[in-house]
Amino acid sequence: MTADYVDHFAVSADIRGTAEQYARAMFGDVPSAAERFIWRGLLQLRLSSGASSQAVAGWRIAENSTSSIRLESRSHSLTVHLVVFAAAGEFELTTFVRYDRRFGKWAWEPLSAIHRRLAPSLLMGAISGTTAES
């Protein structure tokens, strides 16, 4: 993956599920209203509609194994990959953004600050939710 923007968040955790289970704990099966506003509205990402075994919160599952899952979405100006890793006492979220057109950089740069603030709480919430379900 070539990317113009990359960030990575990691926490140590007692992993009790697959990476897909943790991704669904973070984002749900379908995007929330706020996620739709940011992902579809502001970033213009193409998301699938409805719950699906082929998607997490509308993001297409591009690769999936027990310990990692790569979600992908595109717009006319961005390609975004979210990679969730959950194994060996580590839980990680890595975001890769490629600017396919100038608008992509213009749209993502201010939203990346919000993303960096929210990502740690998404990780912690997924750990709590997945541990409680086990």
N, CA, C and O atoms as CSV, one atom per row, in Angstrom:
chain,resi,resn,atom,element,x,y,z
A,1,MET,N,N,0.839,-1.184,0.000
A,1,MET,CA,C,0.000,0.000,0.000
A,1,MET,C,C,0.882,1.244,0.000
A,1,MET,O,O,1.725,1.413,0.881
A,2,THR,N,N,0.694,2.084,-0.955
A,2,THR,CA,C,1.364,3.376,-0.908
A,2,THR,C,C,0.408,4.336,-0.226
A,2,THR,O,O,-0.799,4.300,-0.465
A,3,ALA,N,N,0.952,5.195,0.623
A,3,ALA,CA,C,0.097,6.101,1.386
A,3,ALA,C,C,0.777,7.448,1.550
A,3,ALA,O,O,1.999,7.541,1.658
A,4,ASP,N,N,-0.037,8.480,1.565
A,4,ASP,CA,C,0.430,9.835,1.840
A,4,ASP,C,C,0.303,10.154,3.326
A,4,ASP,O,O,0.969,11.055,3.836
A,5,TYR,N,N,-0.550,9.415,4.009
A,5,TYR,CA,C,-0.779,9.611,5.438
A,5,TYR,C,C,-0.874,8.236,6.075
A,5,TYR,O,O,-1.557,7.353,5.557
A,6,VAL,N,N,-0.192,8.052,7.196
A,6,VAL,CA,C,-0.278,6.804,7.957
A,6,VAL,C,C,-0.284,7.162,9.429
A,6,VAL,O,O,0.500,8.002,9.871
A,7,ASP,N,N,-1.165,6.527,10.191
A,7,ASP,CA,C,-1.045,6.598,11.652
A,7,ASP,C,C,-1.268,5.210,12.212
A,7,ASP,O,O,-1.836,4.336,11.556
A,8,HIS,N,N,-0.810,5.028,13.437
A,8,HIS,CA,C,-0.834,3.701,14.056
A,8,HIS,C,C,-1.106,3.866,15.543
A,8,HIS,O,O,-0.456,4.666,16.215
A,9,PHE,N,N,-2.068,3.109,16.051
A,9,PHE,CA,C,-2.409,3.114,17.474
A,9,PHE,C,C,-2.358,1.674,17.965
A,9,PHE,O,O,-2.835,0.764,17.287
A,10,ALA,N,N,-1.786,1.471,19.129
A,10,ALA,CA,C,-1.652,0.118,19.670
A,10,ALA,C,C,-1.827,0.139,21.173
A,10,ALA,O,O,-1.395,1.071,21.851
A,11,VAL,N,N,-2.466,-0.899,21.687
A,11,VAL,CA,C,-2.590,-1.099,23.127
A,11,VAL,C,C,-2.344,-2.577,23.427
A,11,VAL,O,O,-2.632,-3.447,22.604
A,12,SER,N,N,-1.822,-2.838,24.588
A,12,SER,CA,C,-1.683,-4.217,25.047
A,12,SER,C,C,-3.033,-4.649,25.593
A,12,SER,O,O,-3.693,-3.902,26.316
A,13,ALA,N,N,-3.431,-5.856,25.241
A,13,ALA,CA,C,-4.755,-6.319,25.657
A,13,ALA,C,C,-4.790,-7.838,25.676
A,13,ALA,O,O,-4.034,-8.505,24.969
A,14,ASP,N,N,-5.674,-8.364,26.494
A,14,ASP,CA,C,-5.941,-9.792,26.533
A,14,ASP,C,C,-6.891,-10.089,25.372
A,14,ASP,O,O,-8.105,-9.941,25.516
A,15,ILE,N,N,-6.359,-10.498,24.240
A,15,ILE,CA,C,-7.136,-10.702,23.019
A,15,ILE,C,C,-7.943,-11.990,23.140
A,15,ILE,O,O,-7.397,-13.065,23.390
A,16,ARG,N,N,-9.257,-11.854,22.957
A,16,ARG,CA,C,-10.149,-13.013,23.098
A,16,ARG,C,C,-11.023,-13.227,21.876
A,16,ARG,O,O,-12.039,-13.917,21.954
A,17,GLY,N,N,-10.645,-12.652,20.766
A,17,GLY,CA,C,-11.452,-12.804,19.557
A,17,GLY,C,C,-10.608,-12.575,18.323
A,17,GLY,O,O,-9.394,-12.387,18.400
A,18,THR,N,N,-11.279,-12.595,17.179
A,18,THR,CA,C,-10.597,-12.374,15.907
A,18,THR,C,C,-10.492,-10.870,15.633
A,18,THR,O,O,-11.166,-10.055,16.263
A,19,ALA,N,N,-9.643,-10.537,14.691
A,19,ALA,CA,C,-9.510,-9.136,14.283
A,19,ALA,C,C,-10.837,-8.605,13.755
A,19,ALA,O,O,-11.182,-7.449,14.003
A,20,GLU,N,N,-11.580,-9.431,13.033
A,20,GLU,CA,C,-12.883,-8.987,12.529
A,20,GLU,C,C,-13.843,-8.672,13.672
A,20,GLU,O,O,-14.579,-7.687,13.604
A,21,GLN,N,N,-13.845,-9.490,14.713
A,21,GLN,CA,C,-14.711,-9.214,15.864
A,21,GLN,C,C,-14.346,-7.880,16.501
A,21,GLN,O,O,-15.228,-7.116,16.893
A,22,TYR,N,N,-13.060,-7.597,16.604
A,22,TYR,CA,C,-12.630,-6.318,17.178
A,22,TYR,C,C,-12.968,-5.152,16.249
A,22,TYR,O,O,-13.357,-4.084,16.722
A,23,ALA,N,N,-12.825,-5.339,14.931
A,23,ALA,CA,C,-13.195,-4.288,13.983
A,23,ALA,C,C,-14.692,-3.982,14.090
A,23,ALA,O,O,-15.097,-2.819,14.074
A,24,ARG,N,N,-15.505,-5.030,14.200
A,24,ARG,CA,C,-16.951,-4.818,14.336
A,24,ARG,C,C,-17.290,-4.182,15.689
A,24,ARG,O,O,-18.245,-3.412,15.790
A,25,ALA,N,N,-16.513,-4.501,16.721
A,25,ALA,CA,C,-16.733,-3.860,18.024
A,25,ALA,C,C,-16.399,-2.369,17.949
A,25,ALA,O,O,-17.039,-1.561,18.622
A,26,MET,N,N,-15.409,-1.997,17.142
A,26,MET,CA,C,-15.050,-0.584,16.991
A,26,MET,C,C,-16.052,0.174,16.142
A,26,MET,O,O,-16.485,1.263,16.518
A,27,PHE,N,N,-16.430,-0.394,14.991
A,27,PHE,CA,C,-17.197,0.359,14.001
A,27,PHE,C,C,-18.631,-0.116,13.810
A,27,PHE,O,O,-19.441,0.605,13.227
A,28,GLY,N,N,-18.963,-1.306,14.284
A,28,GLY,CA,C,-20.302,-1.840,14.092
A,28,GLY,C,C,-20.464,-2.509,12.740
A,28,GLY,O,O,-19.537,-2.534,11.931
A,29,ASP,N,N,-21.643,-3.047,12.504
A,29,ASP,CA,C,-21.934,-3.690,11.221
A,29,ASP,C,C,-22.336,-2.677,10.160
A,29,ASP,O,O,-22.066,-2.863,8.974
A,30,VAL,N,N,-22.985,-1.603,10.599
A,30,VAL,CA,C,-23.370,-0.513,9.696
A,30,VAL,C,C,-22.880,0.794,10.310
A,30,VAL,O,O,-22.800,0.909,11.533
A,31,PRO,N,N,-22.551,1.777,9.481
A,31,PRO,CA,C,-22.044,3.033,10.043
A,31,PRO,C,C,-23.127,3.804,10.799
A,31,PRO,O,O,-24.297,3.801,10.417
A,32,SER,N,N,-22.707,4.459,11.873
A,32,SER,CA,C,-23.615,5.324,12.622
A,32,SER,C,C,-23.893,6.573,11.796
A,32,SER,O,O,-23.270,6.776,10.754
A,33,ALA,N,N,-24.813,7.400,12.244
A,33,ALA,CA,C,-25.121,8.654,11.539
A,33,ALA,C,C,-23.884,9.546,11.467
A,33,ALA,O,O,-23.620,10.154,10.430
A,34,ALA,N,N,-23.133,9.629,12.549
A,34,ALA,CA,C,-21.924,10.460,12.566
A,34,ALA,C,C,-20.876,9.907,11.601
A,34,ALA,O,O,-20.231,10.666,10.878
A,35,GLU,N,N,-20.710,8.589,11.593
A,35,GLU,CA,C,-19.750,7.979,10.670
A,35,GLU,C,C,-20.171,8.206,9.215
A,35,GLU,O,O,-19.330,8.508,8.368
A,36,ARG,N,N,-21.466,8.063,8.921
A,36,ARG,CA,C,-21.953,8.332,7.560
A,36,ARG,C,C,-21.679,9.775,7.167
A,36,ARG,O,O,-21.275,10.043,6.035
A,37,PHE,N,N,-21.897,10.717,8.096
A,37,PHE,CA,C,-21.645,12.128,7.807
A,37,PHE,C,C,-20.176,12.358,7.440
A,37,PHE,O,O,-19.871,13.043,6.463
A,38,ILE,N,N,-19.274,11.780,8.232
A,38,ILE,CA,C,-17.841,11.977,7.969
A,38,ILE,C,C,-17.395,11.176,6.751
A,38,ILE,O,O,-16.791,11.729,5.832
A,39,TRP,N,N,-17.691,9.872,6.737
A,39,TRP,CA,C,-17.166,9.014,5.688
A,39,TRP,C,C,-17.815,9.274,4.332
A,39,TRP,O,O,-17.118,9.445,3.332
A,40,ARG,N,N,-19.148,9.305,4.296
A,40,ARG,CA,C,-19.839,9.522,3.015
A,40,ARG,C,C,-19.929,11.001,2.665
A,40,ARG,O,O,-19.677,11.399,1.527
A,41,GLY,N,N,-20.297,11.819,3.669
A,41,GLY,CA,C,-20.522,13.238,3.403
A,41,GLY,C,C,-19.246,14.020,3.169
A,41,GLY,O,O,-19.050,14.582,2.092
A,42,LEU,N,N,-18.380,14.062,4.165
A,42,LEU,CA,C,-17.179,14.892,4.075
A,42,LEU,C,C,-16.085,14.264,3.215
A,42,LEU,O,O,-15.464,14.949,2.403
A,43,LEU,N,N,-15.846,12.962,3.391
A,43,LEU,CA,C,-14.773,12.306,2.638
A,43,LEU,C,C,-15.260,11.690,1.323
A,43,LEU,O,O,-14.457,11.319,0.467
A,44,GLN,N,N,-16.576,11.587,1.175
A,44,GLN,CA,C,-17.199,11.042,-0.037
A,44,GLN,C,C,-16.772,9.612,-0.333
A,44,GLN,O,O,-16.679,9.215,-1.495
A,45,LEU,N,N,-16.512,8.835,0.724
A,45,LEU,CA,C,-16.140,7.431,0.553
A,45,LEU,C,C,-17.357,6.622,0.139
A,45,LEU,O,O,-18.478,6.893,0.571
A,46,ARG,N,N,-17.123,5.636,-0.696
A,46,ARG,CA,C,-18.199,4.743,-1.129
A,46,ARG,C,C,-18.300,3.601,-0.116
A,46,ARG,O,O,-17.361,2.824,0.057
A,47,LEU,N,N,-19.440,3.514,0.540
A,47,LEU,CA,C,-19.679,2.474,1.538
A,47,LEU,C,C,-20.846,1.611,1.087
A,47,LEU,O,O,-21.770,2.099,0.436
A,48,SER,N,N,-20.804,0.345,1.429
A,48,SER,CA,C,-21.945,-0.517,1.126
A,48,SER,C,C,-23.078,-0.210,2.099
A,48,SER,O,O,-22.856,0.331,3.182
A,49,SER,N,N,-24.274,-0.559,1.700
A,49,SER,CA,C,-25.453,-0.319,2.544
A,49,SER,C,C,-25.838,-1.597,3.272
A,49,SER,O,O,-25.734,-2.690,2.716
A,50,GLY,N,N,-26.274,-1.462,4.495
A,50,GLY,CA,C,-26.751,-2.596,5.259
A,50,GLY,C,C,-25.637,-3.473,5.807
A,50,GLY,O,O,-24.480,-3.373,5.400
A,51,ALA,N,N,-26.018,-4.332,6.736
A,51,ALA,CA,C,-25.072,-5.275,7.340
A,51,ALA,C,C,-24.691,-6.338,6.317
A,51,ALA,O,O,-25.520,-6.783,5.524
A,52,SER,N,N,-23.421,-6.737,6.349
A,52,SER,CA,C,-22.932,-7.720,5.389
A,52,SER,C,C,-21.733,-8.452,5.967
A,52,SER,O,O,-20.946,-7.881,6.723
A,53,SER,N,N,-21.602,-9.716,5.606
A,53,SER,CA,C,-20.410,-10.473,6.005
A,53,SER,C,C,-19.203,-10.049,5.178
A,53,SER,O,O,-18.075,-10.420,5.504
A,54,GLN,N,N,-19.419,-9.279,4.117
A,54,GLN,CA,C,-18.346,-8.823,3.237
A,54,GLN,C,C,-17.868,-7.411,3.573
A,54,GLN,O,O,-16.985,-6.873,2.905
A,55,ALA,N,N,-18.461,-6.809,4.622
A,55,ALA,CA,C,-18.130,-5.427,4.977
A,55,ALA,C,C,-18.244,-5.227,6.477
A,55,ALA,O,O,-18.959,-5.957,7.165
A,56,VAL,N,N,-17.526,-4.222,6.975
A,56,VAL,CA,C,-17.626,-3.772,8.363
A,56,VAL,C,C,-17.987,-2.297,8.299
A,56,VAL,O,O,-17.222,-1.495,7.765
A,57,ALA,N,N,-19.139,-1.934,8.833
A,57,ALA,CA,C,-19.619,-0.549,8.827
A,57,ALA,C,C,-19.579,0.045,7.420
A,57,ALA,O,O,-19.278,1.227,7.250
A,58,GLY,N,N,-19.880,-0.767,6.426
A,58,GLY,CA,C,-19.902,-0.307,5.051
A,58,GLY,C,C,-18.570,-0.388,4.326
A,58,GLY,O,O,-18.526,-0.248,3.104
A,59,TRP,N,N,-17.474,-0.614,5.061
A,59,TRP,CA,C,-16.139,-0.727,4.467
A,59,TRP,C,C,-15.961,-2.146,3.933
A,59,TRP,O,O,-16.221,-3.112,4.651
A,60,ARG,N,N,-15.525,-2.279,2.697
A,60,ARG,CA,C,-15.294,-3.586,2.089
A,60,ARG,C,C,-14.140,-4.293,2.791
A,60,ARG,O,O,-13.099,-3.688,3.050
A,61,ILE,N,N,-14.328,-5.566,3.096
A,61,ILE,CA,C,-13.248,-6.373,3.656
A,61,ILE,C,C,-12.355,-6.789,2.494
A,61,ILE,O,O,-12.750,-7.593,1.650
A,62,ALA,N,N,-11.135,-6.227,2.459
A,62,ALA,CA,C,-10.197,-6.509,1.375
A,62,ALA,C,C,-9.339,-7.730,1.693
A,62,ALA,O,O,-8.992,-8.494,0.792
A,63,GLU,N,N,-8.995,-7.920,2.963
A,63,GLU,CA,C,-8.223,-9.087,3.423
A,63,GLU,C,C,-8.697,-9.412,4.829
A,63,GLU,O,O,-9.062,-8.527,5.602
A,64,ASN,N,N,-8.683,-10.719,5.146
A,64,ASN,CA,C,-9.167,-11.108,6.465
A,64,ASN,C,C,-8.477,-12.399,6.905
A,64,ASN,O,O,-8.436,-13.383,6.166
A,65,SER,N,N,-7.937,-12.371,8.122
A,65,SER,CA,C,-7.400,-13.569,8.750
A,65,SER,C,C,-7.804,-13.501,10.223
A,65,SER,O,O,-8.435,-12.531,10.645
A,66,THR,N,N,-7.456,-14.493,10.989
A,66,THR,CA,C,-7.811,-14.490,12.404
A,66,THR,C,C,-7.210,-13.292,13.126
A,66,THR,O,O,-7.868,-12.687,13.973
A,67,SER,N,N,-5.970,-12.943,12.803
A,67,SER,CA,C,-5.270,-11.894,13.550
A,67,SER,C,C,-5.314,-10.510,12.902
A,67,SER,O,O,-4.991,-9.522,13.563
A,68,SER,N,N,-5.705,-10.409,11.628
A,68,SER,CA,C,-5.763,-9.081,11.013
A,68,SER,C,C,-6.859,-9.001,9.966
A,68,SER,O,O,-7.237,-9.994,9.343
A,69,ILE,N,N,-7.350,-7.796,9.797
A,69,ILE,CA,C,-8.366,-7.523,8.783
A,69,ILE,C,C,-8.028,-6.177,8.162
A,69,ILE,O,O,-7.667,-5.228,8.858
A,70,ARG,N,N,-8.152,-6.111,6.835
A,70,ARG,CA,C,-7.929,-4.836,6.143
A,70,ARG,C,C,-9.229,-4.418,5.487
A,70,ARG,O,O,-9.779,-5.123,4.640
A,71,LEU,N,N,-9.706,-3.252,5.900
A,71,LEU,CA,C,-10.914,-2.661,5.346
A,71,LEU,C,C,-10.504,-1.602,4.339
A,71,LEU,O,O,-9.499,-0.916,4.526
A,72,GLU,N,N,-11.274,-1.468,3.276
A,72,GLU,CA,C,-10.917,-0.528,2.224
A,72,GLU,C,C,-12.145,0.244,1.762
A,72,GLU,O,O,-13.240,-0.307,1.654
A,73,SER,N,N,-11.940,1.536,1.491
A,73,SER,CA,C,-12.966,2.350,0.864
A,73,SER,C,C,-12.287,3.407,0.003
A,73,SER,O,O,-11.161,3.825,0.271
A,74,ARG,N,N,-12.998,3.827,-1.035
A,74,ARG,CA,C,-12.455,4.814,-1.966
A,74,ARG,C,C,-13.481,5.885,-2.246
A,74,ARG,O,O,-14.686,5.680,-2.097
A,75,SER,N,N,-12.978,7.029,-2.654
A,75,SER,CA,C,-13.808,8.086,-3.211
A,75,SER,C,C,-13.141,8.514,-4.504
A,75,SER,O,O,-12.182,7.878,-4.941
A,76,HIS,N,N,-13.620,9.564,-5.116
A,76,HIS,CA,C,-12.960,10.046,-6.328
A,76,HIS,C,C,-11.607,10.684,-6.017
A,76,HIS,O,O,-10.803,10.897,-6.925
A,77,SER,N,N,-11.344,10.993,-4.734
A,77,SER,CA,C,-10.109,11.700,-4.390
A,77,SER,C,C,-9.243,11.006,-3.340
A,77,SER,O,O,-8.125,11.450,-3.078
A,78,LEU,N,N,-9.741,9.921,-2.732
A,78,LEU,CA,C,-9.026,9.229,-1.657
A,78,LEU,C,C,-9.155,7.722,-1.800
A,78,LEU,O,O,-10.143,7.212,-2.331
A,79,THR,N,N,-8.141,7.022,-1.318
A,79,THR,CA,C,-8.239,5.590,-1.057
A,79,THR,C,C,-7.803,5.412,0.392
A,79,THR,O,O,-6.734,5.878,0.786
A,80,VAL,N,N,-8.638,4.732,1.189
A,80,VAL,CA,C,-8.363,4.577,2.613
A,80,VAL,C,C,-8.398,3.097,2.982
A,80,VAL,O,O,-9.301,2.362,2.584
A,81,HIS,N,N,-7.391,2.677,3.755
A,81,HIS,CA,C,-7.334,1.328,4.304
A,81,HIS,C,C,-7.269,1.445,5.817
A,81,HIS,O,O,-6.478,2.222,6.352
A,82,LEU,N,N,-8.098,0.677,6.503
A,82,LEU,CA,C,-8.038,0.546,7.960
A,82,LEU,C,C,-7.597,-0.888,8.238
A,82,LEU,O,O,-8.262,-1.834,7.816
A,83,VAL,N,N,-6.484,-1.053,8.943
A,83,VAL,CA,C,-5.976,-2.379,9.258
A,83,VAL,C,C,-6.076,-2.580,10.766
A,83,VAL,O,O,-5.523,-1.809,11.550
A,84,VAL,N,N,-6.791,-3.630,11.152
A,84,VAL,CA,C,-6.944,-3.985,12.559
A,84,VAL,C,C,-6.164,-5.270,12.791
A,84,VAL,O,O,-6.332,-6.253,12.069
A,85,PHE,N,N,-5.313,-5.249,13.804
A,85,PHE,CA,C,-4.537,-6.416,14.212
A,85,PHE,C,C,-4.919,-6.740,15.643
A,85,PHE,O,O,-4.931,-5.854,16.497
A,86,ALA,N,N,-5.230,-7.994,15.915
A,86,ALA,CA,C,-5.611,-8.408,17.265
A,86,ALA,C,C,-5.058,-9.802,17.519
A,86,ALA,O,O,-5.650,-10.801,17.110
A,87,ALA,N,N,-3.913,-9.862,18.200
A,87,ALA,CA,C,-3.291,-11.152,18.528
A,87,ALA,C,C,-2.104,-10.923,19.432
A,87,ALA,O,O,-1.581,-9.813,19.528
A,88,ALA,N,N,-1.689,-11.976,20.089
A,88,ALA,CA,C,-0.453,-11.981,20.883
A,88,ALA,C,C,-0.377,-10.825,21.873
A,88,ALA,O,O,0.682,-10.227,22.061
A,89,GLY,N,N,-1.497,-10.519,22.500
A,89,GLY,CA,C,-1.505,-9.468,23.518
A,89,GLY,C,C,-1.491,-8.057,22.971
A,89,GLY,O,O,-1.351,-7.108,23.743
A,90,GLU,N,N,-1.631,-7.881,21.660
A,90,GLU,CA,C,-1.628,-6.560,21.043
A,90,GLU,C,C,-2.922,-6.328,20.268
A,90,GLU,O,O,-3.451,-7.238,19.629
A,91,PHE,N,N,-3.414,-5.110,20.335
A,91,PHE,CA,C,-4.584,-4.679,19.578
A,91,PHE,C,C,-4.194,-3.378,18.901
A,91,PHE,O,O,-3.836,-2.409,19.569
A,92,GLU,N,N,-4.262,-3.353,17.578
A,92,GLU,CA,C,-3.728,-2.227,16.814
A,92,GLU,C,C,-4.697,-1.785,15.728
A,92,GLU,O,O,-5.432,-2.592,15.158
A,93,LEU,N,N,-4.680,-0.489,15.455
A,93,LEU,CA,C,-5.402,0.100,14.331
A,93,LEU,C,C,-4.423,0.968,13.563
A,93,LEU,O,O,-3.826,1.889,14.121
A,94,THR,N,N,-4.261,0.674,12.285
A,94,THR,CA,C,-3.399,1.468,11.418
A,94,THR,C,C,-4.253,2.000,10.268
A,94,THR,O,O,-5.024,1.261,9.655
A,95,THR,N,N,-4.101,3.279,9.992
A,95,THR,CA,C,-4.847,3.937,8.928
A,95,THR,C,C,-3.876,4.365,7.837
A,95,THR,O,O,-2.856,4.998,8.112
A,96,PHE,N,N,-4.200,4.014,6.599
A,96,PHE,CA,C,-3.422,4.403,5.430
A,96,PHE,C,C,-4.334,5.219,4.522
A,96,PHE,O,O,-5.419,4.758,4.164
A,97,VAL,N,N,-3.913,6.417,4.146
A,97,VAL,CA,C,-4.699,7.263,3.252
A,97,VAL,C,C,-3.823,7.663,2.070
A,97,VAL,O,O,-2.710,8.161,2.239
A,98,ARG,N,N,-4.346,7.435,0.881
A,98,ARG,CA,C,-3.656,7.882,-0.332
A,98,ARG,C,C,-4.507,8.970,-0.979
A,98,ARG,O,O,-5.707,8.794,-1.185
A,99,TYR,N,N,-3.874,10.083,-1.293
A,99,TYR,CA,C,-4.558,11.184,-1.961
A,99,TYR,C,C,-4.528,10.921,-3.463
A,99,TYR,O,O,-3.474,11.015,-4.092
A,100,ASP,N,N,-5.670,10.597,-4.030
A,100,ASP,CA,C,-5.750,10.331,-5.458
A,100,ASP,C,C,-5.953,11.616,-6.261
A,100,ASP,O,O,-5.668,11.665,-7.458
A,101,ARG,N,N,-6.444,12.645,-5.591
A,101,ARG,CA,C,-6.607,13.978,-6.183
A,101,ARG,C,C,-6.370,15.008,-5.084
A,101,ARG,O,O,-6.382,14.681,-3.897
A,102,ARG,N,N,-6.160,16.229,-5.486
A,102,ARG,CA,C,-5.866,17.306,-4.544
A,102,ARG,C,C,-6.948,17.457,-3.461
A,102,ARG,O,O,-6.629,17.731,-2.304
A,103,PHE,N,N,-8.211,17.281,-3.830
A,103,PHE,CA,C,-9.299,17.411,-2.867
A,103,PHE,C,C,-9.134,16.425,-1.707
A,103,PHE,O,O,-9.525,16.726,-0.579
A,104,GLY,N,N,-8.562,15.261,-1.978
A,104,GLY,CA,C,-8.374,14.263,-0.923
A,104,GLY,C,C,-7.540,14.787,0.226
A,104,GLY,O,O,-7.896,14.608,1.390
A,105,LYS,N,N,-6.438,15.431,-0.094
A,105,LYS,CA,C,-5.588,16.011,0.952
A,105,LYS,C,C,-6.328,17.133,1.669
A,105,LYS,O,O,-6.273,17.238,2.894
A,106,TRP,N,N,-6.998,17.946,0.923
A,106,TRP,CA,C,-7.747,19.068,1.492
A,106,TRP,C,C,-8.827,18.565,2.461
A,106,TRP,O,O,-9.043,19.160,3.517
A,107,ALA,N,N,-9.498,17.472,2.096
A,107,ALA,CA,C,-10.574,16.923,2.940
A,107,ALA,C,C,-10.024,16.188,4.155
A,107,ALA,O,O,-10.544,16.341,5.260
A,108,TRP,N,N,-8.954,15.373,3.957
A,108,TRP,CA,C,-8.473,14.524,5.039
A,108,TRP,C,C,-7.676,15.275,6.092
A,108,TRP,O,O,-7.818,14.972,7.277
A,109,GLU,N,N,-6.853,16.232,5.722
A,109,GLU,CA,C,-5.961,16.863,6.701
A,109,GLU,C,C,-6.689,17.388,7.939
A,109,GLU,O,O,-6.258,17.066,9.046
A,110,PRO,N,N,-7.763,18.176,7.828
A,110,PRO,CA,C,-8.429,18.619,9.061
A,110,PRO,C,C,-9.129,17.482,9.811
A,110,PRO,O,O,-9.183,17.492,11.041
A,111,LEU,N,N,-9.660,16.507,9.079
A,111,LEU,CA,C,-10.339,15.380,9.727
A,111,LEU,C,C,-9.358,14.425,10.398
A,111,LEU,O,O,-9.739,13.698,11.315
A,112,SER,N,N,-8.108,14.416,9.958
A,112,SER,CA,C,-7.122,13.519,10.566
A,112,SER,C,C,-6.887,13.861,12.039
A,112,SER,O,O,-6.608,12.973,12.844
A,113,ALA,N,N,-6.998,15.129,12.390
A,113,ALA,CA,C,-6.843,15.519,13.804
A,113,ALA,C,C,-7.961,14.912,14.651
A,113,ALA,O,O,-7.714,14.450,15.765
A,114,ILE,N,N,-9.170,14.912,14.135
A,114,ILE,CA,C,-10.299,14.296,14.846
A,114,ILE,C,C,-10.084,12.789,14.931
A,114,ILE,O,O,-10.309,12.177,15.976
A,115,HIS,N,N,-9.650,12.204,13.834
A,115,HIS,CA,C,-9.368,10.761,13.796
A,115,HIS,C,C,-8.346,10.381,14.872
A,115,HIS,O,O,-8.540,9.400,15.591
A,116,ARG,N,N,-7.272,11.143,14.985
A,116,ARG,CA,C,-6.226,10.830,15.969
A,116,ARG,C,C,-6.738,10.978,17.398
A,116,ARG,O,O,-6.258,10.282,18.293
A,117,ARG,N,N,-7.698,11.866,17.630
A,117,ARG,CA,C,-8.283,12.005,18.970
A,117,ARG,C,C,-9.235,10.853,19.289
A,117,ARG,O,O,-9.292,10.393,20.430
A,118,LEU,N,N,-9.982,10.387,18.289
A,118,LEU,CA,C,-10.998,9.352,18.530
A,118,LEU,C,C,-10.446,7.929,18.531
A,118,LEU,O,O,-10.981,7.068,19.230
A,119,ALA,N,N,-9.406,7.668,17.777
A,119,ALA,CA,C,-8.908,6.292,17.618
A,119,ALA,C,C,-8.581,5.594,18.936
A,119,ALA,O,O,-8.980,4.443,19.116
A,120,PRO,N,N,-7.869,6.243,19.871
A,120,PRO,CA,C,-7.578,5.529,21.123
A,120,PRO,C,C,-8.847,5.099,21.878
A,120,PRO,O,O,-8.880,4.009,22.449
A,121,SER,N,N,-9.875,5.933,21.888
A,121,SER,CA,C,-11.102,5.546,22.594
A,121,SER,C,C,-11.844,4.443,21.842
A,121,SER,O,O,-12.524,3.630,22.468
A,122,LEU,N,N,-11.728,4.398,20.509
A,122,LEU,CA,C,-12.314,3.290,19.754
A,122,LEU,C,C,-11.653,1.970,20.131
A,122,LEU,O,O,-12.329,0.957,20.309
A,123,LEU,N,N,-10.330,1.988,20.252
A,123,LEU,CA,C,-9.608,0.781,20.652
A,123,LEU,C,C,-10.041,0.321,22.039
A,123,LEU,O,O,-10.349,-0.854,22.241
A,124,MET,N,N,-10.062,1.233,22.975
A,124,MET,CA,C,-10.419,0.876,24.358
A,124,MET,C,C,-11.864,0.398,24.449
A,124,MET,O,O,-12.158,-0.547,25.180
A,125,GLY,N,N,-12.761,1.039,23.719
A,125,GLY,CA,C,-14.159,0.607,23.715
A,125,GLY,C,C,-14.328,-0.780,23.126
A,125,GLY,O,O,-15.138,-1.566,23.616
A,126,ALA,N,N,-13.575,-1.089,22.082
A,126,ALA,CA,C,-13.649,-2.417,21.467
A,126,ALA,C,C,-13.121,-3.486,22.409
A,126,ALA,O,O,-13.665,-4.588,22.480
A,127,ILE,N,N,-12.055,-3.154,23.133
A,127,ILE,CA,C,-11.514,-4.114,24.109
A,127,ILE,C,C,-12.556,-4.401,25.179
A,127,ILE,O,O,-12.800,-5.559,25.518
A,128,SER,N,N,-13.166,-3.357,25.708
A,128,SER,CA,C,-14.194,-3.547,26.745
A,128,SER,C,C,-15.364,-4.343,26.221
A,128,SER,O,O,-15.840,-5.263,26.886
A,129,GLY,N,N,-15.843,-3.995,25.013
A,129,GLY,CA,C,-17.002,-4.677,24.437
A,129,GLY,C,C,-16.726,-6.113,24.084
A,129,GLY,O,O,-17.576,-6.971,24.317
A,130,THR,N,N,-15.571,-6.408,23.530
A,130,THR,CA,C,-15.240,-7.767,23.111
A,130,THR,C,C,-14.943,-8.640,24.310
A,130,THR,O,O,-15.310,-9.815,24.328
A,131,THR,N,N,-14.280,-8.081,25.315
A,131,THR,CA,C,-13.998,-8.843,26.533
A,131,THR,C,C,-15.300,-9.188,27.259
A,131,THR,O,O,-15.446,-10.285,27.797
A,132,ALA,N,N,-16.244,-8.240,27.269
A,132,ALA,CA,C,-17.521,-8.473,27.942
A,132,ALA,C,C,-18.329,-9.559,27.232
A,132,ALA,O,O,-19.073,-10.297,27.879
A,133,GLU,N,N,-18.189,-9.666,25.890
A,133,GLU,CA,C,-18.941,-10.663,25.130
A,133,GLU,C,C,-18.363,-12.056,25.286
A,133,GLU,O,O,-19.078,-13.037,25.076
A,134,SER,N,N,-17.095,-12.176,25.647
A,134,SER,CA,C,-16.434,-13.489,25.733
A,134,SER,C,C,-16.927,-14.311,26.886
A,134,SER,O,O,-16.465,-15.434,27.085
